[in-house]
Amino acid sequence: MTVFPDVDFARAGLSAGIEQMRAEGYHHTEFVQLTSRVLSSDLVAVSGTLVRIGMDGQELNRVGFTYTLRLHEGDWRLVCAIIHDPPVI
């Protein structure tokens, strides 16, 4: 578990993670099986599967994710990101 106290820490932590994945052959991520659930007028949960694709176009791995987003001053902000096993199809 990692807690980012502010946006600068989040950017630094996520950038380091992306750089590590790139060193391991990562190219991009595809979002599949997306679902969303409105929890209130300013709170949404989004879930699905992240498919990580390598430089050669082949799938590296896939993980499930659940993001909670809150509407704050007109922008949707990430509150919580959970990575878990992908949903069973």
N, C-alpha and C positions, 0 to 999 in steps of 0.2 A: 504494500500500500504506500502511496506517495501523496502527500498533501502539499499543494502549492499555495503559499499564503497570498500571492498576488500574481498579476499577469506577467510580470517580468520573470519571476521564478518559473512559471508555467512554460513560457516561451523557451527559456534556457533548457529546462528539463526535457521538453519535447524535441527540441532541436538536437540535443545530444542523443536521444533515442533514435531519431531518424538517421543521423550520421552513422550510428552503429549498424543500423539495418542496411544502409547503403554500402558499407564496407563488406557486408555479407551478401551483396548482390541484389538488394532490393531496388525496385524501380518505381512502382506505384501501388496504390490500394484501390480496390473496387468494392463498393458497398452493394450488397445484395440482400434480398429478403427483408427489405425495410418495412417496419410497421411503426406507427406512432399512436400515442394515446394522450389526449388532452386531459390533464389532471385538474386544471383550473384555468381561469382566463389569462394567467401569466406563467403557467407551468406546464411543460410537455415532457413526456418520456418517449424517446426514440430508440428502437432496438433493431438488430439485424445481424448480419455477418460481414466481417471485413475479410476480403480475400487479398492477400499480399502477393504481388506479382514480381518476378525477378526480371533482370535485364534481358533474359532470353525469351520472355513472354510466358514462361511456365509458372504455375502456382507454387509459391514457397510454403505457404501455410494459410490457414483460415481460423479465425476466432470469432466468437460471438461478442457483441457489445451492447451495452445499454447506457444511453446518455440521458441525463436530466438537464433540461434547459429552462431558464427563467427569463422572462421579458423584463428588461431593466432599462428605463429611459429610452424606449423605442428600439432597443437592440436585444436579440436573443443571446444570452450568456450561458456558457457551460457551467453547471453547478457541480455535477458529478459524472465521472466516466468510469464505467465498470467493464472490464474485459473478462470474458468467461467462455466456457465451452460453447461452440456453435450450436444453434438449434438443430434438432434432429428433423430431417426432411421426411 
